[in-house]
């Protein structure tokens, strides 16, 4: 790669920064509820640490892809990789939910179960939005900075969820 082919990323648009900041408030509220009721989980089936670690690896790879891709001459490839990894995360989330539901976990079981499912489900909805954003960036030429900022936010939230609820 030559110096001429390196692209300097532009700052993420203000609208995405404002969205991420406001969305963080919702995640903090959900996190506080989950943290407060988590000790009451008692006999609730818990999430798989191994599956959570694999899911975390997918999302960290998304951030790495955008970090490398935003500074390269091929940012669309980074977006495509991010979309595929996001879909892998969602598939693992579906598998984990299926296993938890089969073990008897449901929102009606306890407040801790309901808050876990709400927090992780809300996060999964954000991953779906990230896959849509990344796919749009992979198909159409345009700056990736706002999409990268969004994914870094979603990934950071997941790390907090993983450390707090899986470990």
Secondary structure, 3 states (H helix, E strand, C coil): CCHHHCCCCCCCCHHHHHHHHHHHHHHHHHHHHHHHHHHHHCCCCCCCHHHHHHHHHHHHHHHHHHHHHCCCCCHHHHHHHHHHHHHHHHHHHHHHHHHHHHCCCCCCCCHHHHHHHHHHHHHHHHHHHHHHHHHHHHHCCCCCHHHHHHHHHHHHHHHHHHHHHHC
